[in-house]
Amino acid sequence: MGRPPKEDRPPEILDATCRAIARVGIGGLYIRHVAEEAGVSRALVSYYFPTKAELLSAALEYAETRAIDEIDSRTPGGPAPERITETLLLEIDDSPAVRDNWIIWNELTGAALFDPSFEGALETWSSKWNAKLAQLIREGQSESTVPAAVDAEAAAERLTGLVDGIGVRWLLGLVSRERAHELLRGAVLTELHL
């Protein structure tokens, strides 16, 4: 029996893996956690993902895509500065998927400090997030709602870095959602010279 193609891997298993990571962390994750979370047998999980490394790699890619799709689907139209602000604010949201993604992101960051095999996934996720924000800033420059002098890539990197720091504090309960939103709104105004 051959391995199933990547596109045939059940998203239910990947979603269950993300929930399990959010519950027990990457280091504490076992195939049994995923099987229990998905309501399937360990053998089925292992059929689609023969190693824990393959399961984690696929789940991290799935979480990244899910996070970006969620933000894209919820970001309203309007002038670029508003879209940029709303994109950042959606990162500090009480929905279970957003909270799970934060835990997964932080687990990935911590794992990458000690295991270089996670660095690629971390870099990919970070690069896509920075590129998305830089594109929104360039759109604002095209529509003249963001000054042309703003360095889109540098501003995007500073804003995403700020979201990372504030997001951890929010996740730990050290800052309220409202305060996090207030700080992010101020940072957009400062970075975009508005």
Residue pairs with C-beta under 8 A, 6 or more apart in sequence:
3 50
4 47
4 48
6 58
9 48
9 49
9 58
10 48
11 62
12 38
12 40
13 34
13 38
13 40
13 44
13 45
13 48
13 49
14 58
14 59
14 62
15 38
15 62
16 34
16 37
16 38
16 39
17 29
17 34
17 37
17 38
17 55
17 56
17 58
17 59
17 62
18 59
18 62
18 63
18 66
18 100
18 101
18 104
19 37
19 100
20 29
20 33
20 34
20 36
20 37
21 29
21 59
21 100
21 103
21 104
21 107
22 99
22 100
22 103
22 104
23 33
23 37
24 33
25 103
25 107
26 56
26 107
26 108
26 110
26 111
27 111
29 52
29 56
30 52
31 42
31 45
31 46
31 52
31 55
32 42
34 45
34 55
35 41
35 42
35 44
35 45
38 45
45 55
49 55
49 58
53 117
57 121
59 104
60 104
60 108
60 118
60 121
60 125
61 121
61 124
63 100
63 101
63 104
63 105
64 121
64 124
64 125
64 128
66 97
66 101
67 97
67 98
67 101
67 125
68 128
68 129
68 132
70 90
70 97
70 98
71 87
71 90
71 91
71 132
74 86
74 90
75 83
75 86
75 87
75 90
76 82
76 83
76 86
77 83
79 140
79 143
79 145
80 136
80 137
80 139
80 140
80 141
80 143
80 145
80 146
81 140
81 145
81 146
81 188
81 192
81 194
83 136
83 139
84 133
84 136
84 137
84 140
84 159
84 188
84 192
85 184
85 185
85 188
87 132
87 133
87 136
88 133
88 159
88 163
88 184
88 187
88 188
89 181
89 184
89 185
90 98
91 98
91 163
91 167
92 98
92 163
92 166
92 167
92 170
92 177
92 180
92 181
92 184
93 177
94 177
99 171
102 167
102 168
102 171
103 171
105 125
105 164
105 167
106 168
106 171
108 118
108 121
108 122
108 125
109 122
111 118
112 118
112 119
112 121
112 122
126 160
129 160
130 153
130 156
130 157
130 160
131 156
133 155
133 156
133 159
133 160
134 152
134 153
134 155
134 156
135 152
137 146
137 150
137 152
137 155
137 156
137 192
138 152
140 146
140 192
141 147
141 148
141 150
141 152
146 192
146 194
147 192
147 193
149 193
150 191
150 192
150 193
155 191
155 192
158 187
158 191
159 184
159 187
159 188
159 191
162 183
162 184
162 187
163 184
166 175
166 180
166 183
166 184
167 180
169 175
169 180
170 176
170 177
170 180
175 183
188 194
